[in-house]
Amino acid sequence: MKQLIQYKNLGLMPYKKAWELQEELLQQNIHIKTQNREALNNNKITNTTQHHLLFCEHPPVYTLGKSGKQEHILINDIEREKKNIQFFKTNRGGDITFHGPEQLVAYPIFDLEKFDTDIGHYLRNLEEVVIQTLAQFNIKGERSKGETGVWIDAGQKTKARKICAIGIRCSRWITMHGLALNVNTDLQYFDYIIPCGIANKQVTSLQKELGKNIAMQEVVSIMKEKFEEIFELELG
C-alpha cells in the first residue's frame, strides 16, 4: 500500500517562515512517536505520524549548514544587505547555498521508519527525483562521487556544473529541509559564495542549459509525479 502524504505548494515564502513550519511539523511527528512509545505497553496506540511534502520558492537568501564555513560567503554583511540577501545558519547538513525566486525548493517531512531507515538511501532517492525530473527536459542529471546533489557532466572537471543542492536534517527518523533545483534562478547570486563549499565548480539552471525560460508549474508537476513514483507515495 502506498504511503499517504500531505502535499502543499507554499508559493514564494520567506525562508525563516518555511523553516519554522517544517520544525512545527517535525515536532508534531516526534510528539506522536513519544506518545506511541508510552502507550505501547497498553496497546493503546491510536495515532500515527503524518508525511508532508512542501514545495516553495524563497526571496534571496544564503543558508549555511552545520558543517559549513562562514568564509565561504565571499561578501561582507553590508554588501549582502545592500543586495537584499538574507542569511541564516541552519540545522541541516551541508555547507553554504543560495535560495531565490524561480528555484524550486522541496521540503519532505517524512517518517523514514515507514520507508527505510537508511539516510544514504533517502539522499539517493532525493537525487533520483531530480535526475528523473531533468530527464523530462532531455537533460542528463548525474551524481558526483562524494558530493551530495545533482550535477551535469559530473565526470568532467572543467565542465561539471551543479543544478541541484541537497541538505537535510533527521530527528527520530523524521526528515526536514531537502532539495533546491535551479529552474530560472538568477545565477549571479552564486558568484558571492563558494556553493556547497566546493571551489572551482560551476552552478547551472534549467534555463541556462536549455537556453529558454521554463514554466515553474511544469517543473512542479513533474517533480510531484517523481516523488510519488520513487517514494511510492500518494499525494493528498
Secondary structure as the mmCIF struct_conf table of DSSP 4:
data_model
#
loop_
_struct_conf.conf_type_id
_struct_conf.id
_struct_conf.beg_label_comp_id
_struct_conf.beg_label_asym_id
_struct_conf.beg_label_seq_id
_struct_conf.end_label_comp_id
_struct_conf.end_label_asym_id
_struct_conf.end_label_seq_id
HELX_LH_PP_P HELX_LH_PP_P1 LYS A 2 LYS A 2
STRN STRN1 GLN A 3 LEU A 12
HELX_RH_AL_P HELX_RH_AL_P1 TYR A 15 ALA A 39
HELX_RH_3T_P HELX_RH_3T_P1 LEU A 40 ASN A 42
TURN_TY1_P TURN_TY1_P1 ASN A 43 ASN A 43
STRN STRN2 HIS A 51 GLU A 57
BEND BEND1 PRO A 59 PRO A 60
STRN STRN3 VAL A 61 LEU A 64
TURN_TY1_P TURN_TY1_P2 LYS A 66 SER A 67
HELX_RH_3T_P HELX_RH_3T_P2 GLN A 70 HIS A 72
STRN STRN4 ILE A 73 ILE A 73
BEND BEND2 ILE A 75 ILE A 75
HELX_RH_AL_P HELX_RH_AL_P2 ASP A 77 LYS A 82
TURN_TY1_P TURN_TY1_P3 LYS A 83 ASN A 84
STRN STRN5 GLN A 86 LYS A 89
BEND BEND3 ASN A 91 GLY A 94
STRN STRN6 ILE A 96 HIS A 99
TURN_TY1_P TURN_TY1_P4 PRO A 101 GLU A 102
STRN STRN7 GLN A 103 ILE A 109
STRN STRN8 ASP A 111 ASP A 111
HELX_RH_3T_P HELX_RH_3T_P3 LEU A 112 LYS A 114
BEND BEND4 PHE A 115 PHE A 115
BEND BEND5 THR A 117 THR A 117
HELX_RH_AL_P HELX_RH_AL_P3 ILE A 119 ALA A 135
TURN_TY1_P TURN_TY1_P5 GLN A 136 ASN A 138
STRN STRN9 GLU A 142 SER A 144
TURN_TY1_P TURN_TY1_P6 LYS A 145 GLY A 146
STRN STRN10 GLU A 147 ILE A 152
BEND BEND6 ASP A 153 ASP A 153
TURN_TY1_P TURN_TY1_P7 ALA A 154 GLY A 155
TURN_TY1_P TURN_TY1_P8 LYS A 157 LYS A 159
STRN STRN11 ARG A 161 SER A 171
TURN_TY1_P TURN_TY1_P9 ARG A 172 TRP A 173
STRN STRN12 ILE A 174 ASN A 182
BEND BEND7 VAL A 183 ASN A 184
HELX_RH_3T_P HELX_RH_3T_P4 LEU A 187 TYR A 192
STRN STRN13 ILE A 193 ILE A 193
HELX_RH_3T_P HELX_RH_3T_P5 PRO A 195 GLY A 197
TURN_TY1_P TURN_TY1_P10 ALA A 199 ASN A 200
STRN STRN14 GLN A 202 VAL A 203
HELX_RH_AL_P HELX_RH_AL_P4 LEU A 206 LEU A 210
TURN_TY1_P TURN_TY1_P11 GLY A 211 GLY A 211
BEND BEND8 LYS A 212 LYS A 212
HELX_RH_AL_P HELX_RH_AL_P5 MET A 216 PHE A 231
TURN_TY1_P TURN_TY1_P12 GLU A 232 GLU A 232
STRN STRN15 LEU A 233 LEU A 235
#
